[in-house]
Amino acid sequence: MIGKRIIPLVSLFFMPRLSAQEGERVSLRLDTSEADAVLSILDKRAEHQQVEDADWQRLFTSTPYRRLKERESSMHRPLSDDDFKRFVATLDAHRQELRNTLTSWSQANLTVIAQRPLAYLPAEAKLRAAVYPAIKPQTNSFVFQASTDAAIFLYLGPEESRAQFENKVAHELHHIGIATFDEEYEQRIQSLPENVREAARWMGALGEGVAVLAAAGSPCDPPLAVYPEQDQCAWRVQMDRAAADLDELNNFFLDIIHGDVRNEAIEHEASTFFGYRGPWYTVGYLMATTIEKQLGRPALVSTLRDPRVFVAKYNEAAISRKNQGRVELPLFRKEVLDAVTASSSAPNQ
């Protein structure tokens, strides 16, 4: 049976070792206590033993479970202990597969994983988080409280490979690194009107595409190579629509700037661009890879403190590409960029 693991990223037993500078920037710990508790309950069920209240309390008092409940409550979908008990009762047939997955994930070299996002982050970015492999009803993986007490929740399913785990951790770590600059960015856009400020905030969602690139490691590497072919096919279909999707994002930003959508309507419309690796991912990935290929990785990294600079630099790279006689790429509209940079403190790049 697998015991509780709290594994520090900077352990001397992990190779390669972090440099002194990287060691100051990176602090990760792997906490499998929620998954271990679920598997312990499934073991008892398999052996037809009584599952005691103490077994459930081990699960319900684990840090990952408590924080999962907190996160689900913040999303207005409360997770009750009774509902979770019913969920666990559906997992008997997958017990061994889940254990194999957890064992495989626990052998991942977190030091190596951290190198991917570090290569796509400004030097001041911090990667500090708890990583929670979680056996849970929702099949999503996500970051919770990225700019305060960051946690990465990874859905632990019977068919989730170690390579997928590594890719997802790298992706989510990039978000945590970018969150280092959230407060700084908010200060920069404070002078903008509220509706324009909201558009500037949502430009940050294009960071999903940068995280896809960081997790892959290079614009030359297929971004979803570690995922099943059906996922790769869906990605290619989405990428084929990136030009049209970028224009939809232009309209979305202009609708916010003009005040045509407000409050909950903004949240609702923005959520449609997530989907299963939707436009926030694919358009953002197109932007990031275009900048890196055309202007170099340092030029891309230099934009990541301020999403508005990321958008402007993409336009610059796309125009440069066109001037070289290559296929024309869609651009963000001048009206959008003028609005979000007017009377604000966007850094010059």
N, C-alpha and C positions, 0 to 999 in steps of 0.2 A: 504494500500500500504506500502511496506517495504521501509524504508528510508535508507540512506547511513550509513553503520556501519564501524567504525574504532575501533576495539576492542583490547585493549592491553592484552597480555597473562597474565601479572602479576597483573591483576585487583584484588583488595581485595575482590571482590564479587564472585570470582571463588574458588571453593573448589575441591580437597585439595589445600592448598597453597604451593608455591615453598619454599624450604629452602633458606636461605640467599645466600648460595653458588650457588644454581641452579638459583636464581633470577639474579645473575650476568652473568650467561651463556645464559639465555633465554630471548628473546624479540620478540614476534610475534604480528602481528596485522592483523585482518580480514577486508578486504576492499571489499565490495559488490557493489561498485558504478557502475561498468560496467553492472552487471546483473540487478541492480535496474533500470538503464536507459533503458535497452532493454525491461524489463517488463512494464515500464511506456509507452513506445511506443506501445507495444502490447495491453495494456489496451485501449489506444486511438483508435487503429484499431478495437478492438472488439466493441467499442461504436460508431464506424463510425464517429469519430472526426478527424479533420485535424491534421496530424502530422506536427508540425511547425519546422522550422529550429532550433529554440532554443532547441527542444527536441533532435534533432540529435547532436547538439553541446554539450549538457549535456553528451551524450554518448561519443562523439569523444574526449572530453577534459578530460574524466575520466582517472585517473592514470593507472588503469589496461588496458584500451584500448590502451593508448599511448605506454605502455611498451609491450603489445602484438604485436603491429605493429613493434616496434623496434626488437623484437625477431624474428618475421617472416621474416623481411628484412634480418636479420643476417643469416637466413637459406636459403636465395635466393628464397623466395616465398613471395614477397611483398603482403600486404593486403591493398586494396584500400577502401576508405570510400564508394564508390559506390557499390563495391562488397559486402561490409558488409550490406548495405541497402537492397540489393537483398536477402541476407541470412536471415535477420530479417523478411522479407516478407513471408518466408516459415514456420514461427514458430507459426502462429495463432492457429493451432489446439492443440498445446502443451503448451499454455500460462499458464493454471492453474497448470498443472503438473510441469512446471518449477518453478512456484512460490512456490508450496508445497515443492519441493526439496530444494530451497534456504532457506525457513523457517526452514526446518529440519536441514540443515547443520549449520545454524546460531546458533542453540541451542547446538551444540557440545561443550564439555568441553575441551578447548585447553590445559589447564594445564595437564589434564589426558593424552591427546594425546602425549604431549611432554615427558612424562615419558618413553614411549617405546623406542624412539631413545636414550635418555639419558642413558638407561641401557646398550646400546651397543656402547658406545662412550668413548674414553679417557676423563679423567677429565678436560682437557684443551679445549675440543671442545666447540664451540659456536653455539647456535641455534638462529639466528637473521634473521627474514624474514617477508615479507608481504605475506599474503595468499589471493589469488584472485580467488574466484569462478567465472568462466567466461562462459558466453553463447557465443559460438564461433563455426566457421565451422569445425575446426579440433577437433576430439574427444579425443585427447591425453591430458595427464597431465604431467607436467614437471617443472624442476627448471630452472630459468633464472638468470644468473650472480651470481652463487652460492657463489663465493669467494669475491664479492664486495658488491653489493646492492641486496641481494638475494630476489627472488620472486618465490613463488610456484603458478603455474597456475593449477587449477583444472577444468577439463571439467564438466560443469553443464548440465547434460542431464536429460530427464524426468524420467528415470528409475534408476538414481544413488542414492543409499541409503545413509543414514547418516553413517552407519557402513563402507561403501566403502570410503566415504569421510575421515573418521578418519584413515582408513588404508593407504590411499594414502598420507595424510598429514604426517603421521608417517614415511612412506617410503621416501618421499622427504626431510623431516627434517634430516633424517640420512645422506643423501648426503650433505646437507648443513653443518652438523657437521663435516664430513670428509673433506670438503673443507677448514676447518680451517687450515689443515696441507698441503695444496697444495704447497704453496711457500717453505715450509720446505722440502718437498719431491723433488721438482724441484732442490733445491740446492744440495741435496744428490746425485742426478744422473747426475750432471753437468759434472763430469769427464768421463762419459761413452761416447763412440763414438755415433754420432748422431743416427745411425740406431738402436743401442742397447738401447739408451735412449728412442727412440720411442716405442720400445717393452715394456720397463719398464713403460712408461706412460699408455699404453693400458692395462697393468695388473690392473690398477685402475678400469677398467670397470667391473671387477669381484665384485666390491662393490655393484652392483645391487643385487646380491644374499644376501649379508649381510643386505641390506636394506629390502629385503623381510622378512628375519628372524626377524629383529628389529620390523617391522610393525606387525608381527604375535605375538611377545612377548616371544616366547619360541620355541625351536626345537620340543617340544612335541605337539604344537598346529598346526593344518593344516594351511599352509600359505595363502590359498585362501578361507578360510571358509566363508567369508562374501560375496563372489562373486557367480554368478549363477553356476549351476552344469556344464554347458558346459565349463566355464572357468576352473573349478576345473579338469574336465576331460582332457582338453588340457594341463594343468600343469602336470598331472600324465603321460601323453604320453611323454611330453618333458623330465620329470625326468627319465623315462625309458631309454632315449637315452643319459643320461648325460655322461656315460663312453665314448661313441663314440664321443660325442661333446667335451669332455676334450681333446681327442687325436687331434681333429681338431684344437683346440686352441693351442696345442703344435706345430702343423704344422704352424699355423699362426704366432706365436711368432718366430719360427725358420726362416720362410720366411723373416720376418722383419730383424732379426739379420744378416742373410746371405746377405741381400740386394736384395732378389728376388722380393720383392714388395716395392714400394716407393711412397711417396707423396700421391696423390689422390687415388692411388690404395689401399693404406693402409686404408684410410677412407672408401672406398667402401666395402672392404672385412670385416672390423670391423663392419660396419653397418648391415651386414647380420647376425651377432651374436646377435643383439638386437631382431629383429622380435617382435612377440607378446609374451613377456617373454621367449625369446630364451636363448641360452647358457650362455650369460653373467649373466642372472638371475639364471638359473637352476644349472649350474656348480658352480657358486659362492655360491648358497644356499647349495649345497652338501658340498662344502668346509667348509663353516661357521658352519653348523650343525655338521659336522664330528669333527671339532676342539672343539666345545663346549661340545659335548657328550663325547669325548675321553679325553680331557685335561682340560675342564672347561671354563666357560665364561671369567674369567680374562685372560686366555691364548689367547682367541680369541680377546678380546678388545686390548690386548697388541700389536697385529699385525697391527692395523688399521691406524697407522701413515704412514706405508710403505707397499704398495701392494706386494712388493717382499717378505717381511717377512710373509705376509699372505699366499702366495703361498708355501713358504718353510715350514711354520708351518702346513699347510694342509698335505703336504707329510709326515711330522713327525707323525701326528695323524693317517693317513691312514696306515702307516707302523706299528704303535703301535697296531692298530685295527687288522691288519693281524696277528701279533705275538700272539694275544689272541685267534687265531683260527677262527676268523670271516671272512665273505665274503671279498675277496680282492677287493680293490678299485683302480681305475686307478691313476697313478701318473704323475706329471709334470716331464719332462725330465731333467736330470742333466745338459745337455748342455744348456738348457734354463736358469736355475738358475745360473749356473756358469757364463754365459755371462752377466747377468744383475747385478750381484754382484761384478764382477771383478773390481778392482781399483775404487770402489765407497764407500760411507760412509753408507752402510746399517747398521742399529742399530742391536746390538746383542740382541737376545731374548732368 
